[in-house]
Amino acid sequence: MPGDQVQPAPRILLTQAELAALADAVHRAADAGSVRDAGGGGGVQGVGGVAGAGTVAESAQRLLEELTLTRRLLDSCPAGVAVLDRELRYLYLNDALARLNGVPAAEHLGRRLRDVLPDLEASEQLLEQVLRTGVPQVTTVGGQTPADPGGDNRWWLGAYHRLTGPSGEVLGVAGVVLEVTEALRGREDLVRAGNRMALLDEANRSTGATLDLRQACQALADLLVPRFADYAAVDVVDPEGTPRVPSERYPLRLRRIALATTPDLAEVSSPLGRLGEFVVHRAGSPMAHVLADRRPLVLSHPDDEAVRQFTPSPERKEQFLRMGTHSGIYLPLAVREELVGAVMVFRSGDSPRLTDADAELLGDLTDRAATGIAHAVRFTREHETALEMQRAFLTAPTVTGPGVETLGRYLPAGAGAEVGGDWFDTLALPHGRTLLVVGDVMGHGTRAAAAMSEYRSVLRTLAVQSSTPDFILLQAERTVLALELDRVATCLLVLLDPRQECATFSNAGHVPPLLVTPDGTRTLLSLPVAPPLGVGLGSFSSTTLPVPPGSVLLLCTDGLIERRDRDIDSGLRTLAALPLTPTAPLPALLDTVTAHLDPHTSEDDVAILLARTKPPDPHTDRMPWLPAGWLHDPGPAAR
């Protein structure tokens, strides 16, 4: 090799020429001995009686055969074999090692290891340790040799030990080397495949573990940063702004649901988009094509024109340049034919550029995540629809009769649970009475909310026509069966009559009410309970109890008192022990209820209705449908 200084090889091993000369000499000596024996010479006895009675020539012949066999074993061994001196200069190597190194054997001899193979990792340090300590080493060494013109790293498994002379002097080091590149690459492929499957499983689990859309999208963004990108955004298609996703005619409107950035980009990337805002991509833009074609798009070497195409505005382009963004990938979020949204990832600064290989892996990852996000999107839309229906129905005007004040509150379940069919209602009835209603339709979602509206309408209509709560429930049962409603509902009716200072109750499978009298006594009323409405087994009864003026009634649905970790009996005991002061304002009483029972932790929605009675004032309290003057004093003549 040019520039290398070749040192004379120390006399440890015979060269091939010397071995051939030695063999020739042994053969000649053996031939001469045979001639003397044939002439009647006495011969010479073997040293030490080797093999019984052999000659020196015979012993030398056996020694030569053993030496020759050993060299053949070394020379033809498929593993690389080498002997180096104390300066780590090559004294011997076989053809297998020369092929592994990519350097002819003759160009090794007399040269140091580092001069022949300068790109091996810490090889000389390892051999120096073996020379110094005498402790054999078996290890894997990696690096590059001239045998691989592609310049890829390769790996060798080597076993090294120290060589010593008859007196214990250190002669050098010997090594046996076997290439394990393919085995290690195969193992690395298996590891990468395992890591890939674990990553895809993590994406599937993290996005599918919740029905909360923001949580599912944020889980995906957090999975991408910083593991794969410096910036990631997850957008969901807005169904109102983008009924279709063509690439040529219509703009595309997405809502930004999740963001994740490295700490260095947290501040500078904020103008790119904030959570909850709409991001509009013009028709024919790269994002429109990505979502229309359902294929990722890689921007690995952006120029000004490419950045302009990728950014919806000049301001965005400048922002990307300020971030030092040098590559990005746009990926679709889709489940079969259903388009869910899009994912954007970018790298900047010293991070390596994103490639097609990255796009392939990220495409698999987003495909896995898309299923969980799609479920969250569908649930969120149904949840919001049902919630809007509930709110629309419950904000309808309610009217109470004289001597009654009421306050109701509807508390939808958290974003991770479904809205149900809970409702409350109050109606003013003839003769100064007020009907209180609290009900709960079985099931959840939009259909339950729609069924709730039908039950509410039926009860309102029947309440005006019927006289007692049990008869109202009986007529409602018949109506529900005639209408073939597919949802049953529990319901509690309370007919308050402040003039008579009493209330009549009828219960169809519902939670009992709590009565708080003016002296502060709290009583969870034990009422006869009939089956829910819609079952077809109703045999309803009424119970009339005294309700002094100033009493408070608390009606609720089971979501207030029942939890997965708490049975309904425990919840009822907590309800009966609420520290309710009957003279406190109703909003304060409602706050006390929610503070002690914490309905926000419920997996079901909750309806609460509070009512307080007071003595009616004949000069101010009148029926809402009566014209002014109907309750005035007509005077002595009229009396």
C-alpha positions in Angstrom: 0.0 0.0 0.0 1.4 3.5 -0.9 3.0 5.2 2.0 3.1 2.1 4.2 6.4 1.0 5.7 6.8 -2.7 5.5 8.8 -4.2 8.4 10.8 -7.5 8.2 8.6 -10.4 9.4 9.9 -11.9 12.7 10.8 -15.6 12.6 7.8 -17.2 14.1 6.2 -19.1 11.3 7.7 -20.8 8.3 6.9 -19.4 4.9 5.5 -21.7 2.2 8.9 -21.9 0.5 10.6 -22.8 3.8 8.0 -25.4 4.5 8.6 -26.9 1.0 12.3 -26.9 1.5 11.9 -28.6 4.9 9.7 -31.3 3.3 12.3 -31.9 0.6 15.0 -32.3 3.2 13.0 -34.7 5.3 12.2 -36.8 2.2 15.9 -37.0 1.2 16.9 -38.0 4.7 14.2 -40.7 4.7 15.4 -42.0 1.4 19.0 -42.1 2.5 18.1 -44.0 5.7 16.2 -46.6 3.6 19.3 -47.2 1.5 21.6 -47.7 4.6 19.0 -50.1 6.1 19.0 -52.1 2.9 22.8 -52.3 2.9 22.9 -53.9 6.3 23.6 -50.8 8.3 22.7 -50.9 11.9 20.6 -47.7 11.7 19.9 -45.3 14.6 17.3 -46.0 17.2 14.4 -43.4 17.5 14.8 -40.8 20.1 13.1 -41.9 23.3 11.7 -44.9 21.6 9.1 -42.9 19.7 6.4 -45.2 18.3 8.2 -48.2 19.7 11.4 -48.4 17.5 11.5 -45.8 14.8 14.2 -43.9 13.2 14.8 -40.1 13.4 13.8 -39.9 9.8 10.5 -41.5 10.5 9.8 -39.1 13.4 10.8 -36.1 11.2 8.4 -37.4 8.6 5.5 -37.7 11.0 6.3 -34.2 12.4 6.3 -32.8 8.8 3.0 -34.4 8.1 1.4 -32.9 11.2 2.8 -29.5 10.4 1.6 -29.7 6.8 -1.8 -30.8 7.9 -2.0 -27.9 10.4 -1.1 -25.4 7.7 -3.7 -26.9 5.3 -6.3 -26.5 8.0 -5.3 -22.9 8.5 -5.0 -22.0 4.8 -8.2 -23.7 3.7 -10.3 -22.6 6.8 -13.5 -20.7 5.7 -13.0 -18.4 8.7 -10.2 -15.8 8.6 -7.1 -16.7 10.5 -4.2 -14.3 11.3 -1.1 -14.2 13.4 0.4 -10.8 14.3 3.6 -9.9 16.2 3.9 -7.8 19.3 3.8 -4.6 17.1 0.5 -5.9 15.6 2.2 -6.5 12.2 0.8 -9.3 10.1 3.0 -12.4 10.2 0.4 -14.8 8.6 -3.1 -14.8 7.3 -5.1 -17.2 5.2 -6.8 -16.5 1.9 -10.2 -16.3 3.7 -9.1 -13.4 5.7 -7.5 -11.7 2.7 -10.9 -12.0 0.9 -12.7 -10.6 3.9 -10.3 -7.6 4.1 -10.3 -7.1 0.4 -6.5 -6.8 0.3 -4.1 -9.5 -1.1 -2.4 -11.6 1.5 1.1 -10.4 0.4 0.1 -6.8 1.0 -0.6 -7.6 4.7 2.6 -9.1 5.7 4.9 -6.9 7.7 2.3 -4.1 7.9 0.4 -3.0 11.0 -3.3 -3.7 11.3 -4.3 0.0 11.3 -2.3 0.6 8.1 -4.1 -2.2 6.2 -7.6 -1.6 7.7 -7.8 2.0 8.9 -11.7 2.0 9.1 -12.2 -0.8 11.6 -13.7 0.2 15.0 -11.2 0.0 17.9 -9.5 -3.1 16.6 -5.9 -2.3 17.6 -7.0 -1.3 21.1 -8.6 -4.7 21.6 -5.5 -6.6 20.4 -3.2 -4.5 22.6 -5.4 -5.4 25.5 -5.0 -9.1 24.7 -1.2 -8.7 24.4 -1.0 -6.8 27.7 -3.3 -9.0 29.8 -3.1 -12.4 28.2 -6.9 -12.7 28.6 -8.6 -14.1 25.4 -11.3 -11.9 23.9 -14.3 -12.9 21.8 -16.1 -9.9 20.4 -17.8 -8.3 17.4 -16.0 -5.7 15.5 -17.6 -3.4 12.9 -16.3 -1.1 10.2 -15.4 -0.9 6.5 -12.9 -2.7 4.4 -11.8 -2.5 0.8 -13.8 -5.7 0.2 -17.0 -3.6 0.2 -16.9 -0.9 -2.5 -20.3 0.4 -1.4 -18.8 1.7 1.8 -21.4 0.0 4.0 -20.5 -1.1 7.5 -19.8 -4.7 8.1 -19.4 -6.8 11.2 -17.0 -9.7 12.2 -17.0 -12.0 15.2 -13.5 -12.6 16.3 -11.7 -14.8 18.9 -8.3 -13.5 19.9 -5.6 -15.0 22.2 -1.9 -14.2 23.0 0.9 -16.4 21.6 3.9 -17.2 23.9 7.2 -19.0 23.3 8.6 -22.0 25.2 10.0 -19.7 27.9 6.8 -17.8 28.2 8.0 -14.8 26.1 5.2 -12.9 24.3 5.4 -13.6 20.6 2.2 -11.9 19.3 -1.5 -12.5 19.0 -3.6 -14.9 17.0 -7.1 -14.4 15.8 -9.9 -16.3 14.1 -12.5 -14.0 12.4 -15.9 -14.9 10.9 -18.1 -12.4 9.1 -21.5 -12.0 10.7 -22.8 -9.0 8.7 -25.8 -10.8 7.2 -26.8 -12.4 10.5 -26.6 -9.1 12.3 -28.5 -7.3 9.5 -31.1 -10.1 9.7 -31.4 -9.6 13.4 -31.6 -5.9 13.0 -34.3 -6.4 10.4 -36.2 -8.5 13.0 -35.6 -5.8 15.6 -36.8 -3.1 13.3 -39.8 -5.2 12.3 -40.6 -5.7 16.0 -40.2 -2.1 16.7 -42.4 -1.2 13.8 -45.1 -3.5 14.9 -44.8 -2.2 18.4 -45.1 1.4 17.1 -48.1 0.6 15.0 -49.7 -1.2 17.9 -49.0 1.9 20.1 -50.6 4.1 17.5 -53.7 1.9 17.4 -54.0 1.7 21.2 -53.3 5.3 21.9 -55.8 6.7 19.4 -58.4 4.0 19.9 -58.4 4.1 23.7 -60.7 7.1 23.8 -63.7 8.5 22.1 -62.6 12.0 22.8 -61.6 13.5 19.5 -59.0 15.9 20.9 -57.4 13.2 23.0 -57.2 10.7 20.1 -55.6 13.3 17.8 -53.2 14.6 20.4 -52.1 11.0 21.1 -51.1 10.7 17.4 -49.3 14.1 17.4 -47.4 13.2 20.6 -46.4 9.9 19.0 -44.9 11.7 16.0 -42.9 14.4 17.9 -40.1 14.1 18.7 -39.8 10.5 17.5 -40.3 11.3 13.8 -40.6 15.0 13.4 -40.0 18.4 15.0 -43.6 19.6 14.2 -46.8 17.7 13.7 -50.4 18.8 13.2 -53.5 16.7 13.0 -56.5 18.2 11.2 -60.0 16.8 10.8 -62.3 17.4 7.8 -65.1 19.8 8.6 -68.2 18.2 7.3 -70.0 21.5 6.9 -67.2 23.3 5.1 -66.1 20.3 3.0 -68.9 18.1 1.9 -66.6 16.6 -0.7 -62.8 16.6 -1.3 -62.2 17.2 -5.0 -58.8 18.6 -6.0 -59.8 20.9 -8.8 -62.9 22.9 -8.0 -63.6 23.4 -4.3 -61.5 24.6 -1.3 -60.8 22.2 1.5 -61.5 23.2 5.1 -60.0 21.3 8.0 -60.2 22.0 11.7 -56.9 21.8 13.6 -57.5 19.4 16.5 -53.9 18.6 17.8 -50.4 20.1 17.7 -47.0 18.9 18.9 -43.6 20.5 18.5 -40.1 20.3 19.9 -39.3 22.9 22.6 -37.2 24.8 20.2 -40.1 25.3 17.8 -42.9 25.8 20.4 -42.9 29.6 20.1 -41.8 30.2 16.5 -44.4 27.7 15.1 -47.4 29.2 16.9 -48.5 31.3 13.9 -48.8 28.2 11.8 -52.2 27.4 13.3 -53.8 27.2 16.7 -56.0 24.5 18.1 -59.6 24.7 17.1 -59.1 27.0 14.1 -60.0 26.3 10.6 -57.3 25.7 8.0 -58.4 26.3 4.4 -56.5 24.8 1.5 -57.3 26.1 -1.9 -58.5 23.9 -4.7 -55.7 22.1 -6.5 -53.3 22.5 -3.6 -51.0 19.7 -2.6 -53.2 18.9 0.5 -56.3 18.7 -1.7 -54.4 16.2 -4.0 -53.1 14.2 -1.0 -56.7 13.7 0.4 -58.2 13.1 -3.0 -55.6 10.5 -4.0 -55.2 9.1 -0.5 -51.4 9.0 -0.9 -48.7 10.8 1.2 -46.7 13.6 -0.4 -43.0 14.1 0.6 -41.3 17.5 0.3 -37.7 16.6 0.9 -35.8 19.3 -1.0 -38.1 22.3 -0.9 -37.4 25.3 -3.1 -39.3 28.6 -3.1 -41.9 27.3 -5.5 -42.5 24.1 -3.6 -42.9 25.9 -0.4 -45.3 28.3 -2.0 -47.4 25.3 -3.2 -47.3 23.8 0.3 -48.3 27.0 2.1 -51.7 28.6 1.7 -50.4 32.1 2.2 -47.2 34.1 1.8 -47.2 34.6 5.6 -47.1 30.9 6.1 -44.2 30.6 3.7 -42.2 33.1 5.7 -43.1 31.3 8.9 -41.8 28.0 7.5 -38.6 29.7 6.5 -38.1 31.2 9.9 -38.6 27.7 11.5 -35.8 26.4 9.3 -38.1 23.8 7.9 -36.2 21.7 5.3 -38.6 18.8 4.7 -42.1 17.7 5.3 -44.7 15.0 4.6 -48.5 15.4 4.1 -50.4 12.3 4.9 -54.1 11.5 4.6 -56.2 10.1 7.5 -58.8 7.8 5.9 -60.6 4.6 6.7 -61.5 2.8 3.4 -63.7 5.3 1.6 -64.2 7.6 4.6 -62.0 10.6 4.6 -61.2 11.6 8.2 -58.5 14.3 8.0 -54.9 14.9 7.4 -51.5 14.9 9.2 -48.6 17.2 8.6 -45.1 16.6 9.8 -42.0 18.7 9.4 -38.3 18.6 10.2 -36.1 21.6 10.6 -32.6 22.6 11.7 -30.1 19.7 12.1 -32.7 16.9 11.9 -32.2 14.6 8.9 -34.4 15.2 5.9 -37.7 13.2 5.6 -37.6 10.6 2.9 -39.9 8.2 1.0 -39.0 5.5 3.6 -40.2 7.8 6.4 -43.4 8.4 4.4 -44.0 4.6 4.1 -43.6 4.1 7.8 -45.7 7.2 8.8 -48.3 6.1 6.2 -48.7 2.8 8.0 -48.8 4.5 11.3 -51.5 7.0 10.3 -53.5 4.3 8.7 -53.6 2.5 12.1 -54.4 5.7 13.9 -57.1 6.7 11.4 -59.5 4.0 12.7 -59.5 5.2 16.3 -59.8 8.9 15.2 -62.6 8.0 12.8 -64.5 6.4 15.7 -63.9 9.5 17.8 -65.1 11.8 15.0 -68.3 9.9 14.5 -68.9 9.8 18.3 -68.1 13.5 18.7 -70.5 14.5 16.0 -73.3 12.3 17.4 -72.5 13.5 20.9 -72.7 17.1 19.8 -75.9 16.5 17.8 -77.6 14.8 20.8 -76.4 17.5 23.1 -77.8 20.2 20.9 -81.1 18.3 20.8 -81.2 18.0 24.6 -80.4 21.7 25.1 -83.0 22.7 22.5 -85.7 20.6 24.2 -84.7 21.7 27.7 -84.6 25.4 26.9 -88.2 25.4 25.9 -90.2 27.8 28.2 -91.5 26.2 31.4 -94.2 27.7 33.5 -95.1 27.0 37.2 -98.3 27.6 39.0 -98.7 29.9 41.9 -96.7 29.3 45.1 -94.0 27.3 43.4 -90.4 28.2 42.3 -88.3 25.8 40.4 -84.7 25.5 39.1 -83.5 22.7 36.8 -80.1 21.8 35.4 -79.1 19.4 32.7 -75.5 18.1 33.0 -74.2 16.1 30.0 -71.7 13.4 30.6 -68.1 14.0 29.9 -66.7 14.0 26.3 -65.7 10.4 26.7 -69.3 9.2 27.4 -72.5 9.4 25.4 -75.3 11.9 25.9 -78.5 10.1 27.0 -82.2 10.9 27.2 -82.5 12.6 30.6 -84.9 15.5 30.9 -86.9 17.6 33.4 -90.1 19.7 32.9 -92.6 21.8 34.8 -96.1 22.6 33.8 -98.7 24.9 35.3 -102.1 23.2 35.6 -105.6 24.4 36.5 -106.6 25.0 40.1 -103.2 26.4 41.0 -101.3 23.2 40.7 -97.8 22.5 39.2 -96.6 19.3 37.6 -93.0 18.4 38.1 -91.5 15.8 35.7 -88.1 14.1 35.6 -87.4 11.2 33.2 -84.6 9.1 31.7 -84.9 7.4 28.3 -82.9 4.2 28.2 -79.9 4.2 25.9 -77.7 7.0 24.6 -77.0 9.1 21.6 -79.2 10.9 19.1 -81.9 8.3 19.1 -82.3 8.5 22.8 -82.5 12.3 22.7 -85.1 12.1 19.9 -87.1 9.5 22.0 -86.8 11.9 25.0 -88.5 14.6 23.0 -91.4 12.3 22.2 -91.9 11.3 25.8 -91.7 14.9 26.9 -94.4 15.9 24.3 -96.7 13.1 25.2 -96.5 13.8 28.9 -97.1 17.6 28.4 -100.2 16.9 26.2 -101.7 14.3 28.6 -101.0 16.5 31.7 -103.4 19.1 30.6 -106.1 16.5 30.0 -105.7 14.3 33.0 -106.3 14.8 36.7 -103.8 12.6 38.6 -100.2 11.6 38.0 -101.0 7.9 37.9 -103.6 8.4 35.2 -101.1 10.6 33.2 -98.6 7.7 33.3 -101.3 5.2 32.3 -102.3 7.2 29.3 -98.6 7.8 28.4 -98.0 4.1 28.5 -100.9 3.4 26.1 -99.7 6.2 23.8 -96.1 5.0 23.8 -97.2 1.5 22.9 -99.5 2.8 20.1 -96.6 4.9 18.7 -94.3 1.8 18.9 -91.4 3.8 20.5 -88.4 1.5 20.7 -87.0 3.0 23.9 -88.4 2.6 27.4 -88.1 5.4 29.9 -88.3 5.8 33.7 -90.3 8.8 34.9 -91.3 10.5 38.1 -94.4 12.8 38.3 -95.1 15.1 41.2 -98.3 17.2 41.2 -97.8 20.1 43.7 -100.8 21.8 45.2 -99.6 24.7 47.4 -103.1 25.7 48.3 -103.8 22.3 49.8 -100.1 22.0 51.1 -99.7 18.6 49.6 -98.1 16.7 46.6 -99.2 13.6 44.7 -96.4 11.3 43.5 -96.4 8.6 40.8 -93.2 6.7 40.0 -92.5 4.6 36.9 -89.2 2.9 37.7 -87.4 6.1 38.7 -85.1 7.3 41.5 -87.2 8.4 44.5 -87.3 12.1 45.3 -85.9 13.9 48.4 -88.2 16.1 50.5 -86.7 18.7 52.8 -89.3 20.3 55.1 -89.0 23.8 56.6 -87.5 22.6 59.8 -84.6 21.0 57.9 -85.8 17.3 58.0 -84.6 15.4 55.0 -86.7 12.4 53.9 -86.0 10.1 50.9 -89.6 9.3 50.0 -90.4 5.6 49.8 -93.0 5.4 47.0 -94.6 2.5 45.1 -92.6 1.9 42.0 -94.2 0.7 38.7 -92.2 -0.6 35.7 -90.8 2.0 33.3 -93.0 3.4 30.5 -92.9 1.4 27.3 -92.6 -2.0 28.9 -96.3 -2.6 28.7 -96.7 -3.9 32.3 -97.6 -0.6 33.9 -100.0 -0.6 36.9 -99.5 2.9 38.2 -100.5 4.2 41.6 -100.4 7.6 43.3 -99.2 8.6 46.8 -100.3 11.9 48.3 -98.1 13.4 51.1 -98.2 16.7 53.0 -95.8 19.3 51.8 -95.8 22.4 54.1 -95.0 25.8 52.6 -91.2 26.4 52.4 -90.5 22.7 51.6 -88.0 21.8 49.0 -88.3 18.8 46.6 -85.2 17.4 44.8 -85.8 15.2 41.8 -83.0 13.7 39.8 -82.0 11.0 37.3 -79.8 8.0 38.3 -76.7 9.5 36.8 -76.4 11.8 39.8 -76.1 9.0 42.4 -74.9 5.9 40.5 -71.2 5.2 39.6 -69.3 2.2 38.4 -67.5 2.1 41.8 -70.5 3.0 43.8 -73.9 1.2 43.9 -77.2 3.0 43.8 -78.0 2.4 47.5 -74.8 4.1 48.6 -75.7 7.0 46.3 -79.2 7.2 47.7 -77.7 7.4 51.3 -75.5 10.2 50.2 -78.4 12.0 48.6 -80.5 11.7 51.7 -77.7 13.2 53.8 -77.1 16.3 51.7 -76.8 19.4 53.9 -79.6 21.3 52.3 -81.0 24.4 54.0 -84.6 24.9 52.8 -84.4 28.7 53.0 -81.3 29.0 50.9 -81.7 30.3 47.3 -82.3 27.5 44.8 -79.0 28.1 42.9 -77.1 27.7 46.1 -78.9 24.5 46.9 -78.2 23.2 43.4 -74.5 24.0 43.9 -74.5 22.1 47.1 -76.0 19.0 45.4 -73.4 19.0 42.6 -70.5 19.7 45.0 -71.3 16.7 47.1 -72.3 14.2 44.4 -69.9 15.5 41.7 -72.0 14.6 38.6 -69.1 15.5 36.4 -67.5 12.1 37.2 -70.6 10.3 36.1 -70.6 8.1 33.0 -74.2 9.1 32.3 -75.9 12.4 31.9 -77.8 14.0 34.7 -81.0 15.9 35.1 -81.8 17.7 38.4 -85.0 19.6 39.3 -85.5 21.6 42.5 -88.9 22.9 43.6 -89.9 25.0 46.6 -93.4 25.7 47.7 -94.7 28.9 49.3 -98.1 30.2 50.3 -99.8 31.6 47.2 -100.6 35.3 47.2 -104.1 35.9 45.8 -103.2 39.4 44.7 -100.1 38.4 42.7 -100.3 34.7 41.9 -102.7 33.8 39.1 -102.9 31.2 36.4 -100.7 32.3 33.4 -103.5 31.7 30.8 -106.1 33.8 32.7 -106.6 37.5 31.6 -105.6 40.2 34.1 -108.5 41.0 36.4 -110.0 37.5 36.7 -108.8 37.1 40.2 -109.6 40.7 41.4 -112.2 41.1 44.2 -115.6 41.7 42.4 -117.0 43.7 45.3 -120.0 43.3 47.7 -122.6 43.4 44.9 -121.1 40.5 43.1 -120.6 38.6 46.3 
